[in-house]
Amino acid sequence: MTDTSDNTSNNTFSEKILTWFQQHGRHHLPWQQEKTPYKVWVSEIMLQQTQVTTVIPYFDRFMTRFPNVQTLAKADEDAVLHLWTGLGYYARARNLHKAAKIIHQQYKDIFPGSVEELSELPGIGRSTAGAIIAASMNKRAVILDGNVKRVLCRYHCVEGWPDQSSTNKTLWEIAERYTPDEKCGDYNQAMMDLGASLCSRSKPACDLCPLQEDCQAFQSQRTDSFPEKKPKKTLRVKSTAMLILQSPDARKVLLEKRPSQGIWGGLWSFPEIPVDDAPDSYLLANGLKPTGDIRKWQPMRHTFSHFHLDMTPVLVSLNKSQDTVLESGRWHWYDLENPGKLGLAAPVKNLLATLKNNLEVNL
């Protein structure tokens, strides 16, 4: 790996990046207009694990509903999760909501002005804090997201999986050296844009890259080798049965709020039981009486980062809408024709859409 301690070469690196950004970078993204720490923060959280094109409509809707940190802090969690439905990684939304409350209550709606203070807030790591500081406060701060890691790994042929402790430490050191004192926000955005466009995971457009001349991976024809990939693990498979508890006319479905921790935390979902269990015990324990009409659909698979979840929908027709026996806050009768604004996991949302279509066909 090349020594990056030479200030001249460091300056040349940032100058090339900034020159490229001026002509080819992204300047018209919604969170780049009338920048505020709040806008940058929300966009950075949404962009974790999610592409820009997917994020833009979610960001626009979020800003319309929650235009500032105060409105977000005072919002109900269901309203926040509803607007997040489909983006996935819902812990991001819960942490966003928690952090907004802290900024509102402890900081009087003013964002902390240092990377250290921001990093103490839920869901904000060192790189996200740096992006907020540099982009919205005109201060020098270093970032190291996945796109930046890819650029630096290739430029210096940095060995090891990027999130390994030793490799990550090396990348932070390189990022620190290259980050300029002036135009830091533009530089950070340029590095993210370069990684997202030219220096992509597969088939990088090296011929168009401003760093091509000194990029070690390009010069040695090893761009496919960097960054090194995390050793693959075989994903384990979990199985569950989802109880779709329907009202007698099939117009409403009973949803249960999931615990705040774990997958789909705080979202509304179908109750779950072991896939080989009959639903009788669950229904009896919760005071619910079926009509006897129970049907199973074909299993469907949803893949998380660390396991596959095979879900078998089990349709159960209840003999009445037993609101009197339902624990407040835990249950919700979801009206397929007039749905409320609830946070729903993507597979649940898809199943509800199927149920609505079936209802319309049978009317």
Phi, psi and omega per residue, in radians:
M1 nan 2.391 -3.107
T2 -1.202 2.479 3.027
D3 -1.205 2.209 -3.093
T4 -1.884 0.352 -3.059
S5 -1.438 -0.214 -3.127
D6 -1.264 2.062 -3.094
N7 -1.080 -0.618 -3.135
T8 -1.079 -0.847 3.138
S9 -1.161 -0.609 3.099
N10 -1.086 -0.781 3.131
N11 -1.131 -0.699 3.125
T12 -1.070 -0.719 3.127
F13 -1.016 -0.934 -3.102
S14 -1.155 -0.623 3.128
E15 -1.124 -0.725 3.104
K16 -1.089 -0.732 -3.130
I17 -1.125 -0.792 -3.110
L18 -1.184 -0.662 3.096
T19 -1.108 -0.771 3.103
W20 -1.083 -0.735 -3.088
F21 -1.099 -0.675 -3.108
Q22 -1.008 -0.627 -3.087
Q23 -1.703 -0.594 -2.961
H24 -2.060 -0.163 -3.079
G25 -1.309 2.991 3.116
R26 -1.561 2.162 -3.088
H27 -2.128 -0.066 -2.982
H28 -2.116 0.358 3.067
L29 -1.202 2.582 -3.024
P30 -1.016 -0.583 -3.121
W31 -1.410 -0.086 3.069
Q32 -1.575 -0.138 -3.120
Q33 -1.627 2.243 -3.122
E34 0.844 1.058 -3.031
K35 -1.019 2.408 2.978
T36 -2.393 2.740 3.067
P37 -0.975 -0.629 -3.127
Y38 -1.115 -0.853 3.141
K39 -1.064 -0.816 -3.118
V40 -1.102 -0.738 3.134
W41 -1.044 -0.904 -3.124
V42 -1.043 -0.760 -3.132
S43 -1.124 -0.733 -3.122
E44 -1.112 -0.689 3.117
I45 -1.176 -0.752 3.131
M46 -1.126 -0.588 -3.073
L47 -1.359 -0.171 3.052
Q48 -1.186 2.085 3.114
Q49 1.205 0.186 -3.058
T50 -2.423 2.428 -3.096
Q51 -1.344 2.710 -3.079
V52 -1.000 -0.803 -3.088
T53 -1.068 -0.568 3.094
T54 -1.291 -0.657 -3.032
V55 -1.244 -0.649 -2.978
I56 -0.885 -0.928 -3.134
P57 -1.129 -0.601 3.084
Y58 -1.131 -0.762 3.131
F59 -1.061 -0.800 -3.120
D60 -1.072 -0.766 3.122
R61 -1.150 -0.671 -3.125
F62 -1.126 -0.756 3.141
M63 -1.169 -0.589 3.098
T64 -1.147 -0.736 -3.108
R65 -1.402 -0.681 -3.113
F66 -2.212 1.427 -3.025
P67 -1.265 -0.227 -3.130
N68 -2.667 2.997 -3.047
V69 -1.147 -0.504 3.141
Q70 -1.151 -0.807 -3.133
T71 -1.156 -0.612 3.097
L72 -1.183 -0.737 -3.123
A73 -1.081 -0.614 -3.080
K74 -1.542 -0.068 -3.083
A75 -1.321 2.735 3.017
D76 -1.341 2.514 -3.110
E77 -1.017 -0.657 3.130
D78 -1.046 -0.672 3.138
A79 -1.141 -0.661 3.124
V80 -1.193 -0.824 -3.110
L81 -1.173 -0.542 3.091
H82 -1.070 -0.766 -3.137
L83 -1.272 -0.280 3.122
W84 -1.587 -0.215 -3.057
T85 -0.956 2.146 -3.125
G86 1.821 -0.352 3.128
L87 -1.406 -0.420 3.130
G88 1.325 3.102 -3.118
Y89 0.822 1.102 -2.953
Y90 -1.224 -0.274 3.045
A91 -1.026 -0.496 3.106
R92 -1.056 -0.763 -3.118
A93 -1.192 -0.718 3.140
R94 -1.139 -0.725 3.115
N95 -1.186 -0.629 3.078
L96 -1.033 -0.783 -3.138
H97 -1.138 -0.759 3.130
K98 -1.107 -0.771 -3.124
A99 -1.134 -0.649 3.119
A100 -1.074 -0.687 3.124
K101 -1.130 -0.690 3.133
I102 -1.163 -0.775 3.135
I103 -1.100 -0.679 -3.139
H104 -1.196 -0.808 -3.023
Q105 -1.436 -0.756 -3.037
Q106 -1.617 -0.535 -3.078
Y107 -1.937 0.139 3.089
K108 0.947 0.749 3.063
D109 1.253 0.151 3.108
I110 -1.805 2.170 -3.121
F111 -1.186 2.403 3.043
P112 -0.968 2.540 -3.010
G113 -1.745 0.275 3.126
S114 -2.331 2.672 3.104
V115 -1.052 -0.683 -3.099
E116 -1.098 -0.804 -3.127
E117 -1.186 -0.764 3.138
L118 -1.089 -0.643 -3.090
S119 -1.176 -0.281 3.111
E120 -1.420 -0.220 -3.127
L121 -1.403 2.610 -3.124
P122 -1.000 2.280 3.035
G123 1.412 0.007 -3.132
I124 -1.920 1.964 3.084
G125 -1.650 -3.059 -3.064
R126 -1.063 -0.748 -3.102
S127 -1.225 -0.760 3.108
T128 -1.086 -0.729 3.099
A129 -1.061 -0.735 3.117
G130 -1.097 -0.687 3.126
A131 -1.121 -0.717 3.132
I132 -1.123 -0.823 -3.100
I133 -1.081 -0.847 -3.047
A134 -1.244 -0.741 -3.024
A135 -1.337 -0.585 -2.999
S136 -1.994 -0.217 -3.088
M137 -2.072 0.036 3.096
N138 0.992 0.708 3.088
K139 -2.074 2.729 3.092
R140 -1.336 2.198 3.070
A141 -2.693 2.515 -3.036
V142 -1.662 2.511 3.047
I143 -2.161 2.805 3.099
L144 -2.714 1.227 3.068
D145 -1.517 -3.067 -3.070
G146 -1.063 -0.649 3.136
N147 -1.165 -0.748 -3.140
V148 -1.155 -0.708 3.109
K149 -1.019 -0.729 -3.112
R150 -1.125 -0.758 3.127
V151 -1.064 -0.848 -3.074
L152 -1.212 -0.657 3.105
C153 -1.065 -0.731 -3.138
R154 -1.290 -0.707 -3.075
Y155 -1.070 -0.626 -3.101
H156 -1.984 0.115 -3.071
C157 0.870 0.893 -3.135
V158 -1.279 2.150 -3.090
E159 -1.481 2.694 3.112
G160 1.728 2.697 3.070
W161 -1.156 2.279 -2.992
P162 -0.949 -0.528 -3.109
D163 -1.617 0.052 2.964
Q164 -1.119 2.554 -3.048
S165 -0.966 -0.883 -3.082
S166 -1.183 -0.704 3.132
T167 -1.172 -0.748 3.133
N168 -1.075 -0.703 3.115
K169 -1.092 -0.753 3.117
T170 -1.085 -0.748 -3.121
L171 -1.153 -0.653 3.078
W172 -1.119 -0.686 3.119
E173 -1.099 -0.745 3.128
I174 -1.159 -0.790 -3.133
A175 -1.052 -0.681 3.120
E176 -1.092 -0.725 -3.099
R177 -1.198 -0.652 -3.058
Y178 -1.461 -0.387 -3.072
T179 -1.197 2.109 -3.072
P180 -1.367 2.839 3.087
D181 -1.341 -0.587 -3.137
E182 -1.810 2.630 3.120
K183 0.932 0.706 -3.075
C184 -1.158 -0.686 3.135
G185 -1.081 -0.756 3.102
D186 -1.136 -0.707 3.142
Y187 -1.080 -0.812 3.139
N188 -1.055 -0.777 3.118
Q189 -1.114 -0.674 3.130
A190 -1.093 -0.747 3.128
M191 -1.113 -0.697 3.102
M192 -1.168 -0.726 3.137
D193 -1.128 -0.731 -3.136
L194 -1.080 -0.781 3.133
G195 -1.170 -0.583 -3.114
A196 -1.383 -0.395 -3.062
S197 -1.911 -1.350 -3.061
L198 -1.261 -0.803 -3.060
C199 -1.618 0.945 -3.082
S200 -1.304 2.938 -3.096
R201 -1.031 -0.833 3.141
S202 -2.080 2.563 3.126
K203 0.888 0.988 3.115
P204 -1.099 2.523 -3.126
A205 -1.543 1.205 -3.037
C206 -1.079 -0.552 -3.105
D207 -1.115 -0.356 -3.122
L208 -1.788 -0.026 -3.007
C209 -1.430 2.331 3.137
P210 -1.230 -0.228 -3.099
L211 -1.759 0.055 -3.012
Q212 -0.925 -0.759 -3.014
E213 -0.987 -0.647 -3.066
D214 -1.965 0.138 -3.122
C215 -1.335 2.041 -3.067
Q216 -1.145 -0.641 -3.138
A217 -1.160 -0.689 3.117
F218 -1.185 -0.816 -3.093
Q219 -1.099 -0.542 3.138
S220 -1.702 0.097 3.114
Q221 0.997 0.776 -3.127
R222 -2.219 0.536 -3.119
T223 -1.058 -0.508 3.132
D224 -1.246 -0.272 -3.071
S225 -1.574 -0.175 -3.085
F226 -2.294 2.501 -0.172
P227 -1.135 2.680 3.079
E228 -1.150 2.504 -3.080
K229 -1.466 2.552 3.055
K230 -1.132 2.344 3.119
P231 -0.945 2.260 -3.074
K232 -1.286 2.452 3.038
K233 -1.993 2.511 3.055
T234 -1.237 2.119 -3.117
L235 -1.247 2.266 3.084
R236 -1.307 2.813 -3.103
V237 -2.021 2.239 3.021
K238 -1.938 2.601 3.131
S239 -2.191 2.521 3.120
T240 -2.644 2.741 3.017
A241 -1.884 2.294 3.109
M242 -1.785 2.114 -3.126
L243 -1.493 2.001 3.070
I244 -1.685 1.683 -3.033
L245 -1.589 1.909 -3.015
Q246 -1.803 2.577 2.986
S247 -1.208 2.853 -3.083
P248 -0.958 -0.585 -3.137
D249 -1.590 0.052 3.109
A250 1.139 0.225 -3.138
R251 -1.496 -0.337 -3.129
K252 -2.195 2.619 3.132
V253 -2.266 2.380 -3.100
L254 -1.495 2.086 3.107
L255 -1.901 2.638 3.133
E256 -2.065 2.415 3.117
K257 -1.399 2.257 -3.121
R258 -1.359 2.734 3.060
P259 -1.019 2.720 -3.082
S260 -1.174 -0.436 3.123
Q261 -1.760 2.711 3.115
G262 1.668 -3.074 -3.098
I263 -1.116 2.478 -3.133
W264 0.949 0.611 -3.081
G265 -0.999 2.256 3.094
G266 1.397 -0.042 3.138
L267 -1.550 2.836 3.052
W268 -1.591 2.359 -3.057
S269 -2.585 3.078 3.024
F270 -1.388 2.501 3.049
P271 -1.010 2.592 -3.105
E272 -2.106 2.523 3.038
I273 -2.390 2.832 3.054
P274 -0.949 2.480 -2.978
V275 -1.089 -0.458 -3.114
D276 -1.644 -0.030 -3.117
D277 -1.500 2.544 2.960
A278 -1.352 2.641 -3.075
P279 -1.318 -0.102 -2.998
D280 -0.981 -0.814 -3.073
S281 -1.113 -0.727 3.137
Y282 -1.114 -0.789 -3.115
L283 -1.106 -0.766 -3.134
L284 -1.098 -0.748 -3.118
A285 -1.114 -0.431 -3.110
N286 -1.894 0.250 3.059
G287 1.188 0.495 -3.100
L288 -1.888 2.374 -3.071
K289 -2.062 2.074 3.123
P290 -1.434 2.802 3.068
T291 -1.422 -0.200 -3.069
G292 1.830 -0.143 3.136
D293 -1.571 1.774 -3.113
I294 -2.199 2.202 -3.123
R295 -2.277 2.515 3.077
K296 -1.889 2.401 3.014
W297 -1.718 2.964 3.089
Q298 -1.141 2.491 3.111
P299 -1.061 2.655 3.062
M300 -2.276 2.601 -3.067
R301 -1.944 2.368 2.996
H302 -2.172 2.267 -3.063
T303 -1.837 2.182 3.019
F304 -1.697 3.103 -3.110
S305 -1.152 -0.452 -3.035
H306 -2.139 -0.001 3.044
F307 -2.908 2.809 2.998
H308 -1.638 2.465 3.056
L309 -2.060 1.992 3.068
D310 -1.638 2.078 -3.035
M311 -1.978 2.215 3.067
T312 -1.862 1.916 3.095
P313 -1.234 2.299 3.110
V314 -2.129 1.955 -3.109
L315 -1.504 2.184 -3.136
V316 -2.207 2.137 3.095
S317 -1.587 2.099 3.121
L318 -1.517 2.689 -3.036
N319 -1.389 -0.221 3.028
K320 -2.956 2.881 3.086
S321 -1.410 1.628 -2.959
Q322 -1.489 1.131 -3.082
D323 -1.081 -0.521 -3.040
T324 -1.182 -0.419 -3.088
V325 -1.688 -0.027 -3.036
L326 -1.549 2.366 3.128
E327 -1.239 2.178 -3.083
S328 -1.078 2.359 3.115
G329 1.547 -0.313 -3.121
R330 -1.702 -0.549 -3.039
W331 -2.053 2.687 3.068
H332 -2.623 2.239 3.035
W333 -1.435 1.922 -3.098
Y334 -1.531 2.025 3.130
D335 -1.460 2.004 -3.080
L336 -1.108 -0.506 -3.106
E337 -1.581 -0.456 3.121
N338 -2.353 1.222 -3.057
P339 -1.212 2.570 3.042
G340 -1.466 3.109 -3.126
K341 -1.635 1.569 -3.102
L342 -2.087 2.695 3.019
G343 -1.397 2.136 -3.084
L344 -2.239 2.410 3.016
A345 -1.221 2.656 -3.059
A346 -0.965 -0.810 3.136
P347 -1.095 -0.617 3.112
V348 -1.169 -0.768 3.112
K349 -1.049 -0.725 -3.140
N350 -1.154 -0.719 3.117
L351 -1.148 -0.684 3.102
L352 -1.105 -0.662 3.102
A353 -1.128 -0.695 3.092
T354 -1.116 -0.745 3.116
L355 -1.084 -0.691 3.122
K356 -1.142 -0.741 3.117
N357 -1.077 -0.737 3.115
N358 -1.108 -0.677 3.127
L359 -1.100 -0.770 -3.136
E360 -1.136 -0.640 3.133
V361 -1.153 -0.631 -3.045
N362 -1.513 -0.154 3.135
L363 -1.255 nan nan
